Amino acid sequence: MGVRIRKHRGEYYIYINYKKVRQAQRIGKDRRQAEKTRLALIRKIASGEFQFKKAPQEIDPENDVTLREYFESFKDTHLRNSVRPSTAESYVDNFKLHILPVLGDLHLSQITPKKISEFIVGLMTKRGKGNNHRKDKPLSKSTIRLQIAYLRKVLNKALKEGRIGSNPASRVGEEYKQAANLHEEINPLTETEIERYLKSAKQEPPQYYYFFALALQAGLRAGESAALNWEEVNLDKKRIHIRRTLTKDGKLGPPKSKK
């Protein structure tokens, strides 16, 4: 039985060993507060008044990293080996833009359902770059849903590794139920704009003109157009098979979807 203090990465933790059960509590950066808490716990244990406030769960300071630190590890392992490059890029962009500025400096054990709720409220009132990239527009429900899905996935990985006891990002759909369903308005090129586009493209070398014209007429994504080989083009049947895409880092991969 005992109560001791340990410092890790600039913060103090108190370890409680009581009736063959161990539990750790984070106190913060104040050494005097840590010592005050330790003495109070010792008195409670001695008087028989002490009880664990929740199901005993030890916090290991070595594993209790910040979300920002954990995402770096997640990015270098799971994202690199388990998802498509475009999906990995989407994770990184959304974490950088929306998630890490708010939750990044919290330790994994500090991310509670309340913190997730506050984060969602912030997303619902946020205006700026989202799926519409316009500063005068709120984030759409689909954008907010994406942030929660990505955050839930990362915290699920931490849960499987035993770093946290539960996933605070689970079952929070009701939190953003009232978010706006925004759909970006599509403004296709007019006939005049198409003529101007093709006229400009003809000033480029021939191979580039055909690239621009094909992208326009077939509606291909830029990466799909760049990855095309002649074997995938059947001029007799006027058919193109889209089997690959070229990513921003110059690697070939499967297209976004079967469609």
HELIX and SHEET records of a PDB file:
HELIX    1   1 ARG A   31  SER A   47  1                                  17    
HELIX    2   2 LEU A   67  PHE A   74  1                                   8    
HELIX    3   3 LYS A   75  LEU A   79  3                                   5    
HELIX    4   4 ARG A   80  SER A   82  1                                   3    
HELIX    5   5 PRO A   85  ASN A   94  1                                  10    
HELIX    6   6 PHE A   95  ILE A   99  3                                   5    
HELIX    7   7 LEU A  100  LEU A  103  1                                   4    
HELIX    8   8 LEU A  108  GLN A  110  5                                   3    
HELIX    9   9 PRO A  113  THR A  125  1                                  13    
HELIX   10  10 LYS A  141  LYS A  160  1                                  20    
HELIX   11  11 GLY A  173  TYR A  176  5                                   4    
HELIX   12  12 GLU A  191  ALA A  201  1                                  11    
HELIX   13  13 PRO A  206  ALA A  218  1                                  13    
HELIX   14  14 ALA A  222  ALA A  226  1                                   5    
HELIX   15  15 TRP A  230  GLU A  232  5                                   3    
SHEET    1   A 3 GLY A   2  HIS A   8  0                                        
SHEET    2   A 3 GLU A  11  TYR A  18 -1                                        
SHEET    3   A 3 VAL A  21  GLY A  28 -1                                        
SHEET    1   B 2 ARG A 127  GLY A 128  0                                        
SHEET    2   B 2 ARG A 134  PRO A 138 -1                                        
SHEET    1   C 2 VAL A 233  ASN A 234  0                                        
SHEET    2   C 2 ARG A 239  ILE A 240 -1                                        
SHEET    1   D 2 THR A 245  LEU A 246  0                                        
SHEET    2   D 2 LEU A 252  GLY A 253 -1                                        
END                                                                             
